[in-house]
Amino acid sequence: MSDAIRTAAWQRALRAAGRLLGSGRGVDRLLATAAALLAQPRTSVGGLRGDAATLVRMVREAARGGYRRLPKRTLVAMVAGLIYFVSPLDLIPDVLPLLGFVDDAAVLFWVVRQVRRDLDDFRSWEQEWGGAVDVEAQPVDPEALPPGPSDPAS
């Protein structure tokens, strides 16, 4: 993923994303805030809304360890994009109607464009495995199991 955004606000978002992911705390709150903001009709992200919602789900699954196909650098950039999106302190303050979300949408659009293949891969994974319980097989000693209803020993 190229690092084409050079603003101070983006650099702060990248550092904050690294800290947030490193601590494991606050990611759920960030994702809930981003999802709530995306659900508001006044948020001007246009056709980006579906991709941004997928990005939120993918970050949630990756942060929880359910989705393991995402490079750490990509995850950090995605979280930084969400931090930038929800932060009221960026290039154009979000308190300015519509205009305040222009830079947020531009950054989010850039992040989505950079991770397009990852988003598509995640959607495929979600369709196939998203609802599955992820467990590792453990060897079982048949002698340790209680007799079942069809077992002649019961």
C-alpha positions as CSV (number, residue, x, y, z in Angstrom):
1,M,0.0,0.0,0.0
2,S,1.5,3.3,-1.1
3,D,1.7,6.2,1.4
4,A,0.5,9.0,-0.9
5,I,-1.2,11.1,1.8
6,R,1.3,13.3,3.5
7,T,-0.8,15.6,5.6
8,A,-0.1,16.0,9.3
9,A,-3.6,14.8,10.1
10,W,-3.1,11.6,8.2
11,Q,0.3,11.0,9.8
12,R,-1.4,11.5,13.3
13,A,-4.1,9.0,12.2
14,L,-1.5,6.5,11.2
15,R,0.3,6.8,14.6
16,A,-3.0,6.6,16.5
17,A,-3.9,3.5,14.5
18,G,-0.7,1.7,15.4
19,R,-1.2,2.6,19.1
20,L,-4.8,1.5,19.0
21,L,-4.1,-1.8,17.4
22,G,-1.1,-2.4,19.6
23,S,-3.1,-1.9,22.8
24,G,-6.1,-3.9,21.6
25,R,-8.3,-1.3,23.4
26,G,-10.6,1.1,21.7
27,V,-11.0,-0.6,18.3
28,D,-14.6,-1.6,19.0
29,R,-15.5,2.0,20.0
30,L,-13.8,3.3,16.8
31,L,-15.7,0.8,14.7
32,A,-19.0,1.6,16.4
33,T,-18.5,5.3,15.9
34,A,-17.6,4.9,12.2
35,A,-20.6,2.6,11.6
36,A,-22.9,5.1,13.3
37,L,-21.5,8.0,11.3
38,L,-21.8,6.0,8.0
39,A,-25.5,5.3,8.9
40,Q,-26.3,9.0,9.1
41,P,-27.9,10.4,5.9
42,R,-26.0,13.7,6.3
43,T,-22.7,11.9,6.0
44,S,-21.7,12.6,2.4
45,V,-19.8,9.5,1.3
46,G,-22.1,8.7,-1.5
47,G,-21.4,5.4,-3.2
48,L,-18.6,4.8,-0.8
49,R,-21.0,3.8,2.0
50,G,-21.1,0.1,1.1
51,D,-17.4,-0.3,0.8
52,A,-16.8,1.7,4.0
53,A,-19.3,-0.6,5.9
54,T,-17.3,-3.6,4.5
55,L,-14.1,-2.0,5.7
56,V,-15.6,-1.6,9.2
57,R,-16.6,-5.3,9.2
58,M,-13.2,-6.4,7.9
59,V,-11.3,-4.4,10.5
60,R,-13.5,-5.9,13.3
61,E,-12.9,-9.4,12.1
62,A,-9.1,-8.8,11.6
63,A,-8.8,-7.2,15.0
64,R,-10.6,-10.1,16.7
65,G,-8.4,-12.6,14.9
66,G,-11.3,-14.1,12.9
67,Y,-9.9,-12.8,9.5
68,R,-6.2,-13.6,9.2
69,R,-5.6,-12.8,5.5
70,L,-4.9,-9.1,6.0
71,P,-1.3,-7.7,6.2
72,K,-0.7,-5.7,9.3
73,R,0.3,-2.6,7.3
74,T,-3.0,-2.7,5.4
75,L,-4.9,-3.1,8.7
76,V,-3.1,-0.1,10.2
77,A,-3.9,2.0,7.1
78,M,-7.6,1.0,7.2
79,V,-7.8,1.9,10.9
80,A,-6.1,5.2,10.2
81,G,-8.6,5.9,7.5
82,L,-11.4,5.2,10.0
83,I,-9.8,7.4,12.6
84,Y,-9.4,10.2,10.1
85,F,-13.1,9.7,9.1
86,V,-14.5,9.9,12.6
87,S,-12.1,12.6,13.9
88,P,-13.6,16.1,14.0
89,L,-10.1,17.6,13.9
90,D,-8.7,17.2,10.4
91,L,-8.0,19.3,7.4
92,I,-11.6,20.6,7.1
93,P,-13.5,20.7,10.4
94,D,-16.6,18.4,10.3
95,V,-18.8,21.1,11.9
96,L,-19.0,22.8,8.5
97,P,-22.1,21.3,6.8
98,L,-21.2,18.9,4.0
99,L,-17.9,20.5,3.4
100,G,-16.5,19.1,6.6
101,F,-16.9,15.6,5.3
102,V,-15.3,16.2,1.9
103,D,-11.8,15.5,3.1
104,D,-12.9,12.6,5.2
105,A,-14.7,11.0,2.2
106,A,-11.6,11.7,0.1
107,V,-9.3,9.9,2.5
108,L,-11.8,7.1,3.0
109,F,-12.1,6.8,-0.8
110,W,-8.3,6.7,-1.2
111,V,-8.0,3.9,1.5
112,V,-10.8,1.9,-0.1
113,R,-9.2,2.2,-3.5
114,Q,-5.8,1.0,-2.0
115,V,-7.4,-2.0,-0.4
116,R,-10.0,-2.9,-3.1
117,R,-8.6,-6.4,-3.6
118,D,-8.6,-7.0,0.2
119,L,-12.2,-5.8,0.4
120,D,-13.3,-8.2,-2.4
121,D,-11.3,-11.1,-0.8
122,F,-13.0,-10.3,2.6
123,R,-16.5,-10.3,1.0
124,S,-15.8,-13.7,-0.5
125,W,-14.5,-15.0,2.9
126,E,-17.5,-13.5,4.6
127,Q,-19.9,-15.4,2.3
128,E,-18.0,-18.7,2.8
129,W,-16.9,-18.5,6.4
130,G,-18.2,-15.3,8.0
131,G,-20.8,-17.1,10.2
132,A,-18.7,-20.2,11.0
133,V,-17.2,-20.8,14.4
134,D,-13.4,-20.9,14.1
135,V,-12.0,-23.7,16.1
136,E,-9.0,-25.9,15.8
137,A,-9.4,-29.6,15.8
138,Q,-8.1,-31.3,18.9
139,P,-7.4,-35.0,19.2
140,V,-10.1,-36.8,21.2
141,D,-9.6,-40.0,23.1
142,P,-12.6,-42.2,22.3
143,E,-12.3,-43.9,25.7
144,A,-12.8,-40.6,27.4
145,L,-16.2,-40.0,25.7
146,P,-19.4,-40.9,27.6
147,P,-21.4,-43.7,25.9
148,G,-23.9,-42.4,23.3
149,P,-27.5,-43.4,22.8
150,S,-26.6,-45.9,20.0
151,D,-23.6,-47.2,21.8
152,P,-24.2,-50.9,22.9
153,A,-22.5,-50.2,26.2
154,S,-25.2,-47.8,27.3
